[in-house]
Amino acid sequence: MKRAVFCILAAVLIITAAASCTRKSDYEVFMEANEKTGKVEMGKLSMEISMNMDFNKEGLPEEAKKFLGLFEKFNLELNDEFNRKKEEGLKKVFLQTGEMGIDGKLYTRGKVGYVITPLIPKIVVVQGEELIHLNTGKFDKEDIPKLSDNSLEQLNRIWTALYSDENVSALEDIVMETPEGSVKAKKFVVKLTDEQLKPAIKKSMDVFMKDEQLINGMKNIMEGQSGEFHGFTVEEMLRQNISILDQATVNNFTQVAYIDRDNYVIDETVSMDITFHFTEPGMPNHYSFSMRIKRWDLNKEPKIYFPEVNEENSITLKQLSDEYPGVFDGMKGAEK
């Protein structure tokens, strides 16, 4: 009898141990869901970003206070319908900074984009990666400040390494209301600390400084600002960002993700709060950031109705620069 009981208990323990070994941790489920979601080729998403920064304005002239006010609030709303298989998409964007608001639509088909905005009376046709060379009005695809593939891989490793079993946890199961209706999902929470984030940010800055492609593109941008950055190099700017980081404390970094039964991240928020320890007028005191992304109709082909484009209702970037030079005055840093 005793021998039979011990055998049963041993079998139960072995089965339990085996089950616990095969069960995925919250961290594994979270990372796999993020990877799977990142590979989705068709669907819809909405994104809202809000950034707020407070400055020490004590003793500053009114003109300086007004200038800093431009950077105190930033809001972005984006609605995106995408079909990467067909290389088609529609992005509806609303951007607000200070007292200025801009909205527009960007249709993409292959390597051609069509921009529609109330600021411009015609549809702007963008070919490939055209860029306005800020100091000449010329267009040069090589001047675009972008990261190399190697740098992107390094950054991915740096930030992926922050996630672990210790800071990723699954909470309750809930029913969420989405554009597709009610969806069952599990809530995941990630919390990162000041001690974890600062080294990652510094490593990222180091990647930026070693990326010649990015540095050269940023140099071209700065050179086009009519002397506004005279004597101030890209490398110096990045080093100063690291110095600023040493004078800051990350009070909070929280990421909340809702993962559905198909293992897709259908809703996520990221919030961050930073305090700066500067005492000089004109320097920031506090910074807050929040972002929310919703996803739906994943792996379903969106219906994108492209505008009719002809010679009469469209204009290229080059033509726009020639016909409406005032549009780019602010970008050229024209002296007032």
Buried (B, 14 or more C-beta within 10 A) or exposed (E): EEEEEEEEEEEEEEEEEEEEEEEEEBBEBBBEBBEBBEEBEBBBBBBBBBBBBBBBBEEBEEEBEEBBBEBBBBBBBBBBBBBEEBEBBBBBBBBBBBEEEEBBBBBBBEEEBBBBBEEBEBBBBBEEBBBBBBBEBEBEEEBBBEBBEEBEEBBEEBBEEBBEEEBBBBEEEEEBEBEBEEBEBBBBBBBBEBEBBBEBBBBBBBBBBEBEBBBBBBBBBBBBBEEEBEEEEBEEBBEEBBEEBEEBEBEEBBBBBBBBEEBBBBBBBBBBBBBBEBEEBBBBBBBBBBBBBBBBBBEEBBEBEEEEBEEEEBBBBBEBBEEBEEBBEEBBBEEE
